[in-house]
Amino acid sequence: MAQGPRSSNQDDLPLGAPESAEPTADRQKPDAGNDPRGHRARLRERLLSGGIDALGDHEVVEYLLMTAIPRKDVKPIARTLLQRFGGLPGVFNADRKALADHPGMGETSAAALKIVGVAARRMARAQVQDQPVLGSWQALIDYLSIDMAHLTVERVRVLYLNAQNRLIRDEHVGDGSLDEAAIHPREVIKRAMDLGAAALILVHNHPSGNPEPSRADIQITNRIAEAGRLLGITVHDHIIVGRGSHVSLRSKGLI
């Protein structure tokens, strides 16, 4: 009997079919005459016995891909990913589909890279949640930079704090230019009251990479600060995140 085309979904394979039967980028046949085990063992040893700089950037990506593509030399894929996305932060913050569609990649490989960003964000968030925000300012900046510096869209967030300046809620309130279409002063303050917050910090990013505030940034910040003063809600700051730098409107005397 003639057979139809084989599905590329592993769940559709016949029971007991070998892994190599799956024709996706994540499942590759080993290169003829190429045994990468010695190279991978050396990478592992350098990783475990060395410090933060024990592996080069391409080797970090390569090591992660080794777990998803176990039978192929992934060094060329690692190098092209770094070239395409502009470095480690760009790779780990890249869109899932863009990673999966990259030559030699697939969903499993994309997940192996995306998990790094998830872990980094959770570690940074834990540093912020465990102590008063104003007393751990660098931890806050690290957290925001990891999460926002490489976004390609402008994102607006509000950090709501209790009376001890501990984080109650980190809320994504909209995407787009910072104006009343993205964030309305009355809604921000109402949300603070609903949460029982005593203070807040406004945050947004500039995808251009330049964190200098615009006139609209300054105007909306002061409108929210004024609305907060009327109801006993303090606006501690407005942080604008760029690529590799940030600006505090409070430190510039703009609040």
C-alpha positions as CSV (number, residue, x, y, z in Angstrom):
1,M,0.0,0.0,0.0
2,A,1.4,3.4,-0.8
3,Q,2.2,5.6,2.2
4,G,1.5,9.3,2.6
5,P,4.2,11.7,3.5
6,R,5.7,11.3,6.9
7,S,4.7,13.9,9.5
8,S,7.6,16.1,10.9
9,N,6.0,15.9,14.4
10,Q,7.7,13.4,16.7
11,D,4.4,12.5,18.3
12,D,3.2,11.1,14.9
13,L,6.2,8.7,14.5
14,P,5.4,5.0,14.7
15,L,6.0,3.5,18.2
16,G,9.7,2.5,18.5
17,A,10.9,4.5,15.5
18,P,14.5,5.7,15.9
19,E,15.1,9.4,16.7
20,S,16.9,9.9,13.4
21,A,13.5,9.3,11.7
22,E,12.4,12.8,12.7
23,P,13.4,15.2,9.8
24,T,13.7,18.4,11.8
25,A,16.7,20.7,12.3
26,D,17.0,19.6,15.9
27,R,17.5,16.0,14.9
28,Q,20.6,15.8,12.8
29,K,22.6,12.8,11.6
30,P,26.3,12.8,12.8
31,D,28.8,14.2,10.3
32,A,30.7,11.4,8.6
33,G,34.1,10.9,10.3
34,N,33.4,13.6,12.8
35,D,33.4,12.6,16.5
36,P,32.7,15.8,18.6
37,R,32.8,14.0,22.0
38,G,36.4,15.0,22.7
39,H,35.7,18.7,21.9
40,R,32.6,18.7,24.0
41,A,34.4,17.1,26.9
42,R,37.0,19.8,26.8
43,L,34.3,22.5,26.7
44,R,32.6,20.9,29.7
45,E,35.9,20.7,31.7
46,R,36.7,24.4,31.0
47,L,33.1,25.4,32.0
48,L,33.2,23.5,35.3
49,S,36.8,24.4,36.3
50,G,37.0,28.0,35.0
51,G,35.3,31.3,35.8
52,I,32.9,33.6,34.0
53,D,35.3,34.0,31.1
54,A,36.3,30.3,30.7
55,L,34.2,30.0,27.5
56,G,34.0,32.5,24.6
57,D,30.6,33.8,23.6
58,H,30.3,31.4,20.7
59,E,31.3,28.5,23.0
60,V,28.5,29.5,25.5
61,V,25.9,29.3,22.7
62,E,27.6,26.1,21.3
63,Y,27.4,24.4,24.7
64,L,23.7,25.1,25.1
65,L,23.0,23.9,21.6
66,M,24.9,20.7,22.3
67,T,22.1,19.6,24.6
68,A,19.5,20.1,21.9
69,I,21.5,18.8,18.8
70,P,23.6,16.0,20.3
71,R,25.0,14.5,17.1
72,K,26.2,17.5,15.0
73,D,28.9,20.1,15.2
74,V,27.0,23.2,16.3
75,K,29.9,25.6,16.3
76,P,28.9,27.1,12.9
77,I,25.3,27.6,14.1
78,A,26.5,29.3,17.3
79,R,28.7,31.7,15.3
80,T,25.9,32.6,12.8
81,L,23.4,33.2,15.7
82,L,25.8,35.7,17.3
83,Q,26.4,37.4,14.0
84,R,22.7,37.7,13.3
85,F,21.5,38.8,16.7
86,G,24.5,40.9,17.6
87,G,25.9,39.1,20.6
88,L,24.8,37.0,23.6
89,P,22.1,39.4,24.9
90,G,20.6,39.5,21.4
91,V,20.6,35.8,21.1
92,F,19.0,35.1,24.5
93,N,16.4,37.8,24.0
94,A,15.6,37.0,20.4
95,D,12.1,36.1,19.3
96,R,11.3,32.4,19.7
97,K,10.2,32.0,16.1
98,A,13.3,33.8,14.8
99,L,15.5,31.4,16.7
100,A,13.6,28.3,15.6
101,D,13.7,29.3,11.9
102,H,17.4,30.1,11.9
103,P,19.3,27.6,9.7
104,G,20.2,24.5,11.6
105,M,17.9,25.3,14.5
106,G,14.4,24.2,15.5
107,E,12.0,24.4,18.4
108,T,14.1,22.3,20.8
109,S,17.2,24.4,20.0
110,A,15.3,27.6,20.5
111,A,14.0,26.5,23.8
112,A,17.6,25.6,25.0
113,L,18.5,29.2,24.4
114,K,15.3,30.9,25.6
115,I,15.6,29.2,29.0
116,V,18.8,31.2,29.7
117,G,16.8,34.4,29.5
118,V,14.1,33.0,31.7
119,A,16.6,32.0,34.4
120,A,18.4,35.3,34.2
121,R,15.2,37.3,34.7
122,R,14.1,35.2,37.6
123,M,17.4,35.5,39.4
124,A,17.4,39.3,38.9
125,R,13.8,39.6,40.0
126,A,14.5,37.6,43.2
127,Q,17.3,40.1,44.1
128,V,14.7,42.9,43.7
129,Q,11.9,41.2,45.6
130,D,14.0,40.2,48.6
131,Q,14.9,43.7,49.9
132,P,13.6,47.3,49.8
133,V,14.0,48.6,46.2
134,L,15.5,52.0,47.1
135,G,18.2,50.3,49.2
136,S,19.1,47.9,46.3
137,W,19.1,50.3,43.4
138,Q,21.8,48.5,41.4
139,A,19.9,45.2,41.7
140,L,16.8,47.1,40.3
141,I,18.7,48.5,37.4
142,D,20.2,45.1,36.6
143,Y,16.8,43.5,36.6
144,L,15.2,46.2,34.4
145,S,18.2,46.1,32.0
146,I,18.1,42.3,31.6
147,D,14.4,42.4,30.9
148,M,14.1,45.5,28.7
149,A,17.4,46.8,27.2
150,H,17.1,44.6,24.1
151,L,13.4,45.0,23.4
152,T,12.5,46.2,19.9
153,V,9.2,47.9,21.0
154,E,8.7,50.6,23.6
155,R,7.2,49.0,26.8
156,V,5.8,50.8,29.8
157,R,5.8,49.3,33.3
158,V,4.9,50.4,36.8
159,L,6.6,49.0,39.9
160,Y,4.2,49.3,42.8
161,L,5.8,49.4,46.3
162,N,4.5,49.1,49.8
163,A,5.3,51.4,52.7
164,Q,8.6,49.7,53.2
165,N,9.5,50.2,49.5
166,R,9.3,46.5,48.8
167,L,7.9,45.4,45.5
168,I,4.2,44.5,45.5
169,R,3.6,44.3,41.7
170,D,5.7,44.7,38.6
171,E,3.0,45.5,36.0
172,H,3.3,45.8,32.2
173,V,0.8,48.5,31.4
174,G,1.2,49.0,27.7
175,D,3.4,49.1,24.6
176,G,4.1,52.2,22.5
177,S,5.2,55.8,23.0
178,L,4.9,57.0,26.5
179,D,1.7,59.2,26.5
180,E,-1.8,59.0,27.8
181,A,-2.7,56.5,25.1
182,A,-0.3,54.1,26.7
183,I,-0.5,55.1,30.4
184,H,-3.2,57.3,32.0
185,P,-2.3,59.1,35.3
186,R,-5.6,58.4,37.0
187,E,-5.5,54.7,36.1
188,V,-1.9,54.4,37.5
189,I,-2.9,56.0,40.8
190,K,-6.2,54.0,41.0
191,R,-4.2,50.8,40.5
192,A,-1.8,51.8,43.3
193,M,-4.7,52.3,45.7
194,D,-6.3,49.0,44.7
195,L,-3.0,47.3,45.5
196,G,-2.5,49.2,48.7
197,A,0.7,50.6,47.4
198,A,2.4,53.6,49.0
199,A,4.7,54.5,46.2
200,L,5.6,53.6,42.6
201,I,8.4,53.7,40.1
202,L,7.6,54.3,36.4
203,V,9.8,52.4,33.9
204,H,10.0,52.3,30.1
205,N,12.6,51.6,27.5
206,H,13.9,53.4,24.4
207,P,14.4,50.8,21.6
208,S,16.8,53.3,19.9
209,G,19.2,52.6,22.7
210,N,19.4,56.3,23.8
211,P,17.7,56.6,27.3
212,E,17.5,60.5,27.3
213,P,13.9,61.5,28.2
214,S,11.7,63.2,25.7
215,R,9.4,66.2,26.5
216,A,6.5,63.7,26.6
217,D,8.3,61.5,29.0
218,I,8.8,64.4,31.4
219,Q,5.3,65.7,31.1
220,I,3.5,62.4,31.7
221,T,5.8,61.7,34.7
222,N,4.9,64.9,36.4
223,R,1.2,64.5,35.7
224,I,1.3,61.1,37.4
225,A,3.4,62.5,40.3
226,E,0.9,65.3,40.8
227,A,-2.0,62.9,40.7
228,G,-0.2,60.7,43.3
229,R,0.5,63.6,45.6
230,L,-3.2,64.4,45.9
231,L,-3.9,60.9,47.1
232,G,-0.7,60.2,49.1
233,I,1.0,58.0,46.5
234,T,4.7,58.9,46.0
235,V,6.3,58.6,42.6
236,H,9.9,57.8,43.5
237,D,11.3,57.9,40.0
238,H,10.9,57.3,36.3
239,I,13.7,55.1,34.9
240,I,14.3,55.0,31.1
241,V,16.3,52.0,30.0
242,G,18.5,52.1,26.9
243,R,21.1,49.7,25.6
244,G,23.9,49.6,28.1
245,S,22.7,52.7,30.0
246,H,19.7,54.2,31.8
247,V,18.4,57.5,33.0
248,S,16.7,58.4,36.2
249,L,14.4,61.4,36.0
250,R,14.7,61.9,39.7
251,S,18.5,62.1,39.5
252,K,18.3,64.7,36.7
253,G,15.9,66.8,38.8
254,L,13.0,66.3,36.4
255,I,10.5,65.1,39.0
